[in-house]
Amino acid sequence: MHYVYYIKWSRLNNGDSHLLDRMQSDTMRIPEKKKIFLVGFILVLVVLFFAFNLDQYMRLSFLKESREAFRALYAQHTVLVLGGFFLIYVGVTALSLPGAAVMTLAAGALFGFWTGLVLTSFASTMGGTLACIVARYLFRDWAREKLGSWLDRIDSGIRREGSFYLLTLRLIPVVPFFLINLGMALTSMRMVTFYWISQVGMLPGTAVYINAGKQLGEISSTSDIFSADLILSFVILGIFPLAVKKTVNLIRTKLGKGALTPEGEPGDDSKDSAA
């Protein structure tokens, strides 16, 4: 074995550039194979999700029908149910599958406010971070090659706005969850920063959904639909994005960064002030 390595090293020293090119190409092909395998694995999971019609368990109708049975199971196997729910939630958010919003409502209805809040807050953040890591590993190099100048502008926005940029996106649910994960994957933001800002930024919205789910779980008759607590929960759910946006715009104006556009991007004032 040492003799073989010696021959290779000698040939390299003697100017055998073909051997060097072949060794470099071999090392470059290995990561590409891993990427192809990872993409295939993700596609298989997504196909199985829809092939077995698992999205039917992510609907409010299923939640209402199976609530009592699930509560009984939860009472008998508390840790197992919590752990299973957590892993499923992480998987759903990591794969950007439909149903995360319904699962958040379900957590409030089945586990109560505080347990549901802690469970879904950490699960959604971990799932989003995993999605960001995978997207960065798979697409960042390709995106840098194809969209270099555009990504440079995004990176400059991240550097200019700092952590507040991502916090704004997380607080105001204008941009879909999976698009934020994908977009940030293409930037140079550290994953530790991405995680803790997402944890903090998504917490208020998660709390609103959990509270709404808790109120849904307490409906036992048609008269309960018009309860004050339930109506208040859905009023908060409706006005929360607008209230947060107004607050964020007020803070940004005070800091001289300019208000946000309807798409959730910094307005012209922020660009002018940055210049």
FIROFI-489929 format. One line per field, with one value per residue (C-alpha): residue in one letter; x, y, z; residue number from 1. Coordinates in nm, 3 decimals. Each point is the difference from the previous one (the first is absolute). Layout:
% residues N
torti <- c(A	...)
x <- c(X	...)
y <- c(Y	...)
z <- c(Z	...)
numar <- c(NUM	...)
//
This chain:
% residues 275
torti <- c(M	H	Y	V	Y	Y	I	K	W	S	R	L	N	N	G	D	S	H	L	L	D	R	M	Q	S	D	T	M	R	I	P	E	K	K	K	I	F	L	V	G	F	I	L	V	L	V	V	L	F	F	A	F	N	L	D	Q	Y	M	R	L	S	F	L	K	E	S	R	E	A	F	R	A	L	Y	A	Q	H	T	V	L	V	L	G	G	F	F	L	I	Y	V	G	V	T	A	L	S	L	P	G	A	A	V	M	T	L	A	A	G	A	L	F	G	F	W	T	G	L	V	L	T	S	F	A	S	T	M	G	G	T	L	A	C	I	V	A	R	Y	L	F	R	D	W	A	R	E	K	L	G	S	W	L	D	R	I	D	S	G	I	R	R	E	G	S	F	Y	L	L	T	L	R	L	I	P	V	V	P	F	F	L	I	N	L	G	M	A	L	T	S	M	R	M	V	T	F	Y	W	I	S	Q	V	G	M	L	P	G	T	A	V	Y	I	N	A	G	K	Q	L	G	E	I	S	S	T	S	D	I	F	S	A	D	L	I	L	S	F	V	I	L	G	I	F	P	L	A	V	K	K	T	V	N	L	I	R	T	K	L	G	K	G	A	L	T	P	E	G	E	P	G	D	D	S	K	D	S	A	A)
x <- c(0.000	0.278	0.178	-0.311	-0.024	0.373	-0.048	-0.294	0.195	0.302	-0.212	-0.154	0.344	0.108	-0.275	-0.274	-0.279	-0.252	0.022	-0.048	-0.305	-0.147	0.052	-0.161	-0.298	-0.049	-0.013	-0.247	-0.236	-0.051	-0.188	-0.212	-0.101	-0.096	-0.212	-0.178	-0.066	-0.135	-0.230	-0.126	-0.062	-0.199	-0.205	-0.080	-0.125	-0.218	-0.142	-0.078	-0.172	-0.246	-0.017	-0.125	-0.232	0.162	-0.111	-0.348	0.138	0.101	-0.357	-0.222	-0.277	0.227	0.107	-0.360	-0.093	0.296	0.045	-0.143	0.183	0.323	-0.047	-0.049	0.319	0.181	-0.111	0.132	0.326	0.081	0.371	-0.039	-0.277	0.192	0.315	-0.185	-0.183	0.326	0.181	-0.291	-0.018	0.374	-0.032	-0.297	0.174	0.339	-0.156	-0.229	-0.305	-0.351	-0.153	0.226	-0.270	-0.257	0.252	0.057	-0.373	-0.009	0.277	-0.206	-0.314	0.168	0.279	-0.116	0.162	0.340	0.085	-0.117	0.193	0.332	-0.043	-0.088	0.236	0.308	-0.127	-0.074	0.334	0.196	-0.190	0.054	0.370	0.036	-0.173	0.238	0.308	-0.108	-0.087	0.337	0.184	-0.191	-0.054	0.232	0.293	-0.232	-0.186	0.325	0.105	-0.331	-0.123	0.321	-0.088	-0.355	0.123	0.264	-0.277	-0.182	0.319	0.057	-0.352	0.071	0.321	-0.173	-0.310	0.174	-0.210	-0.293	-0.062	-0.076	-0.184	-0.232	-0.073	-0.073	-0.224	-0.209	-0.139	0.002	0.270	-0.075	0.197	0.180	0.102	0.171	0.191	0.105	0.088	0.215	0.174	0.144	0.149	0.303	-0.201	0.130	-0.235	0.027	-0.126	-0.272	-0.116	-0.031	-0.155	-0.255	-0.070	-0.070	-0.168	-0.249	-0.093	-0.275	-0.174	0.028	-0.156	-0.296	-0.059	0.038	-0.255	-0.243	0.050	-0.060	-0.331	-0.095	0.069	-0.254	-0.292	-0.250	-0.321	-0.108	-0.062	0.371	0.089	-0.112	0.189	0.187	0.336	-0.026	-0.107	0.285	0.250	-0.098	-0.007	0.359	0.090	-0.134	0.148	0.334	0.193	-0.127	0.073	0.353	0.068	-0.112	0.224	0.299	-0.047	-0.012	0.327	0.165	-0.104	0.145	0.326	0.003	-0.030	-0.329	-0.331	-0.061	-0.169	-0.315	0.225	0.190	0.315	0.175	-0.140	0.181	0.069	0.211	0.203	0.057	0.103	0.234	0.163)
y <- c(0.000	0.245	-0.099	0.093	0.342	0.051	-0.070	0.245	0.267	-0.052	0.027	0.323	0.142	-0.095	0.211	-0.259	0.259	-0.253	-0.205	0.316	0.104	-0.349	-0.001	0.344	-0.100	-0.310	0.211	0.241	-0.275	-0.136	0.305	0.012	-0.362	0.083	0.290	-0.218	-0.262	0.264	0.150	-0.348	-0.081	0.320	-0.062	-0.352	0.131	0.263	-0.252	-0.247	0.276	0.065	-0.358	-0.125	0.300	0.106	0.358	-0.106	-0.006	0.364	0.130	0.164	-0.252	-0.287	0.193	0.042	-0.361	-0.160	0.246	-0.217	-0.314	0.194	0.147	-0.348	-0.117	0.307	-0.072	-0.359	0.066	0.365	-0.002	-0.222	0.217	0.322	-0.142	-0.138	0.327	0.194	-0.218	0.011	0.379	0.032	-0.225	0.192	0.337	-0.130	-0.143	0.303	-0.225	0.141	-0.025	0.191	0.258	-0.271	-0.187	0.320	0.034	-0.369	0.046	0.267	-0.213	-0.321	0.111	0.334	0.340	-0.027	-0.358	0.061	0.327	-0.148	-0.308	0.177	0.293	-0.221	-0.246	0.270	0.172	-0.325	-0.105	0.338	-0.008	-0.349	0.115	0.296	-0.218	-0.250	0.275	0.166	-0.328	-0.083	0.332	0.272	-0.072	-0.027	0.317	0.188	-0.098	0.086	0.293	0.155	0.371	-0.050	-0.202	0.261	0.256	-0.232	-0.050	0.374	0.038	-0.259	0.179	0.338	-0.101	-0.261	-0.245	0.242	-0.090	-0.366	0.091	0.221	-0.279	-0.243	0.240	0.097	-0.308	0.165	-0.219	-0.376	-0.197	-0.222	0.293	0.169	-0.322	-0.030	0.367	0.010	-0.321	0.189	0.272	-0.004	0.020	-0.235	-0.283	0.075	0.352	-0.135	-0.239	0.237	0.281	-0.243	-0.132	0.349	0.138	-0.283	-0.023	0.268	-0.140	-0.353	0.114	0.150	-0.324	-0.212	0.213	-0.027	-0.379	-0.017	0.178	-0.231	-0.297	0.127	0.004	-0.268	0.149	0.253	0.261	-0.012	0.133	0.346	0.003	0.322	-0.177	-0.170	0.317	0.190	-0.267	0.030	0.378	-0.010	-0.253	0.236	0.329	-0.138	0.038	0.356	0.101	-0.141	0.169	0.336	-0.049	-0.106	0.296	0.235	-0.145	0.012	0.363	0.089	-0.169	0.180	-0.320	0.080	-0.185	-0.337	-0.044	-0.219	-0.291	0.022	0.150	0.318	0.304	0.265	0.202	-0.280	-0.023	0.371	0.009	-0.295	0.177)
z <- c(0.000	0.091	-0.325	-0.203	0.170	-0.066	-0.372	-0.017	0.183	-0.225	-0.312	0.130	0.071	-0.350	-0.151	-0.059	-0.010	-0.136	0.319	0.208	-0.202	0.036	0.378	0.030	-0.212	0.215	0.313	-0.163	-0.107	0.351	0.138	-0.318	0.053	0.357	-0.120	-0.255	0.268	0.238	-0.263	-0.088	0.366	0.051	-0.314	0.116	0.335	-0.168	-0.248	0.279	0.198	-0.282	-0.127	0.336	0.030	0.327	-0.057	0.115	0.355	-0.035	-0.029	0.259	-0.066	0.102	0.308	0.113	-0.071	0.177	0.286	0.276	-0.111	-0.023	0.347	0.142	-0.170	0.129	0.356	-0.021	-0.187	0.062	-0.079	-0.307	-0.145	0.064	-0.154	-0.303	-0.058	0.030	-0.255	-0.246	0.032	-0.063	-0.305	-0.142	0.032	-0.116	-0.317	-0.045	-0.007	0.045	0.346	0.238	0.078	0.076	0.215	0.198	0.059	0.091	0.257	0.173	-0.007	0.120	0.232	0.135	-0.040	0.171	-0.099	-0.355	-0.022	0.115	-0.218	-0.324	0.054	0.019	-0.263	-0.258	0.056	-0.022	-0.312	-0.164	0.085	-0.145	-0.318	-0.021	0.054	-0.266	-0.249	0.060	-0.054	-0.318	-0.174	0.128	-0.232	-0.300	0.096	0.049	-0.349	-0.167	0.211	0.126	-0.017	0.129	0.297	0.068	0.042	0.243	0.196	0.015	0.136	0.266	0.096	0.002	0.193	0.211	0.198	-0.012	-0.365	0.073	0.320	-0.203	-0.247	0.282	0.188	-0.302	-0.180	-0.345	-0.152	0.026	0.257	-0.250	-0.222	0.294	0.072	-0.365	-0.037	0.312	-0.108	-0.295	0.222	0.226	0.323	0.269	0.087	0.372	-0.070	-0.229	0.271	0.296	-0.202	-0.142	0.349	0.131	-0.311	-0.046	0.369	0.005	-0.308	0.135	0.327	-0.188	-0.191	0.313	0.183	-0.291	-0.006	0.376	-0.045	-0.286	0.224	0.253	-0.245	0.097	-0.144	-0.259	0.269	0.091	-0.344	0.108	0.329	0.080	0.038	-0.339	-0.178	0.166	-0.107	-0.365	0.016	0.129	-0.269	-0.266	0.120	0.123	-0.330	-0.049	0.360	-0.017	-0.332	0.137	0.303	-0.210	-0.234	0.297	0.136	-0.343	-0.044	0.338	-0.101	-0.335	-0.205	-0.173	-0.002	-0.163	-0.336	-0.025	-0.101	0.326	-0.155	0.113	-0.178	-0.196	0.312	0.143	-0.319	-0.006	0.363	-0.053	-0.290)
numar <- c(1	2	3	4	5	6	7	8	9	10	11	12	13	14	15	16	17	18	19	20	21	22	23	24	25	26	27	28	29	30	31	32	33	34	35	36	37	38	39	40	41	42	43	44	45	46	47	48	49	50	51	52	53	54	55	56	57	58	59	60	61	62	63	64	65	66	67	68	69	70	71	72	73	74	75	76	77	78	79	80	81	82	83	84	85	86	87	88	89	90	91	92	93	94	95	96	97	98	99	100	101	102	103	104	105	106	107	108	109	110	111	112	113	114	115	116	117	118	119	120	121	122	123	124	125	126	127	128	129	130	131	132	133	134	135	136	137	138	139	140	141	142	143	144	145	146	147	148	149	150	151	152	153	154	155	156	157	158	159	160	161	162	163	164	165	166	167	168	169	170	171	172	173	174	175	176	177	178	179	180	181	182	183	184	185	186	187	188	189	190	191	192	193	194	195	196	197	198	199	200	201	202	203	204	205	206	207	208	209	210	211	212	213	214	215	216	217	218	219	220	221	222	223	224	225	226	227	228	229	230	231	232	233	234	235	236	237	238	239	240	241	242	243	244	245	246	247	248	249	250	251	252	253	254	255	256	257	258	259	260	261	262	263	264	265	266	267	268	269	270	271	272	273	274	275)
//
